Amino acid sequence: MATLAISETADGGRVLALAGRLDASTIRPLWDEGRRAVAAAQGARVVVDAAKVDYCDGAGVAMLIGLMQQGGPDRVEVANLAPAFAALLGQFDAERLARDLDPAPPRRPAVEETGLVAATIWADLKRLIVFTGETAAALAWAVRRPDRVRWKDVWMICERVGVDALPIVALISFLLGVILAFESAVPMRRFGAELFVADLIGIAMLRELGALMTAILLAGRSGAAFAAELGTMTVNQEVDALTTMGLDPVRFLVTPRIIAALLMTPLLTLFADLVGLLGGAVTMHAFSIPFVTYIREINGIVDFGDFMAGFVKSFVFAVLIAGIGCLRGLQARAGASSVGDSATSAVVSGIVLLVIVDGVFAVVYYLLGI
């Protein structure tokens, strides 16, 4: 049982006399009444007299600190608290608790923010160049010493990158072919030129969309997985353990993933091309274009150079996806959130680089007349 007696002093202040046990079952009505009394003091001094308090646990201390925070430590004073309970209260600094313990960081000037972003980009570019050199050396070592490559891991990663990705690649490629054919056939039907939609689908899928969409899907799927796996190993100091044992993390962890991506991405691209063409055929059939006519039209406009233009891209895209995913994983720092940040960064930077490299390919093909 706990009681609270409130009396007013000559200067307009308040004296809150507490008595009994201050625990979780008794403080609620006292706390509400005490807050009203502190508010009614209107800036005058408030003394919480705890001389008759028999027991005070963490809940009672929370009430006392709450009253001190409400009026301010310089205006609300706790007096005559038993030494054992005073020691418990003394562990908390009411003045510090009254302040914002997590203030927002100060805003930097725009010039400083721009400089920090530029410095971050430059540092990331340097790390990317160094990692590119290490990866190239590791791949050259794998070519010279194929017996030293961990092929068991390569085949396991191939299954995750290639076979497990077939359903999503098939779905997206089929829908891409259907949508591309439908959106093209509707306006071209006004001119009786539905048949030429087959030319558009064949060139677009083989030269551009098959390789690019497959690479984007793998960047969001396999690239993020590589970053999460290596990021977890980095946070758990498993990468440091490999270095301590004299093993090169790039050779031991990155090389099998890049080899697996190089083996699977071109095959997935070929699969995406075929499924995309099939999706276009289904749509063309709805516009009264027979399947045989559709195939002959594509065969007449698309040549081997168009196929190789997209197929060659897939090898470069494979190195980008696997390399960026592994790099972001190895760059992870301590903390569980760092693994998520690494996966997010791998997807974003991977897709950005894919689009940039695809644009470079377009310019090169144009200059070469391919």
LINFENKA-V835753 format. One record per run of one state. SS is the DSSP state (helix for helix, strand for strand, loop for the rest). FROM is the first residue (numbers start at 1). TO is the last residue. If there is no record, write none. Layout:
# LINFENKA-V835753
ss=SS from=FROM to=TO
ss=SS from=FROM to=TO
This chain:
# LINFENKA-V835753
ss=loop from=1 to=1
ss=strand from=2 to=8
ss=loop from=9 to=13
ss=strand from=14 to=22
ss=loop from=23 to=26
ss=helix from=27 to=40
ss=loop from=41 to=45
ss=strand from=46 to=56
ss=loop from=57 to=57
ss=helix from=58 to=71
ss=loop from=72 to=75
ss=strand from=76 to=79
ss=loop from=80 to=82
ss=helix from=83 to=90
ss=loop from=91 to=93
ss=helix from=94 to=98
ss=loop from=99 to=109
ss=helix from=110 to=144
ss=loop from=145 to=145
ss=helix from=146 to=148
ss=loop from=149 to=150
ss=helix from=151 to=161
ss=loop from=162 to=162
ss=helix from=163 to=191
ss=loop from=192 to=193
ss=helix from=194 to=235
ss=loop from=236 to=237
ss=helix from=238 to=244
ss=loop from=245 to=248
ss=helix from=249 to=286
ss=loop from=287 to=290
ss=helix from=291 to=301
ss=loop from=302 to=303
ss=helix from=304 to=330
ss=loop from=331 to=335
ss=helix from=336 to=368
ss=loop from=369 to=370
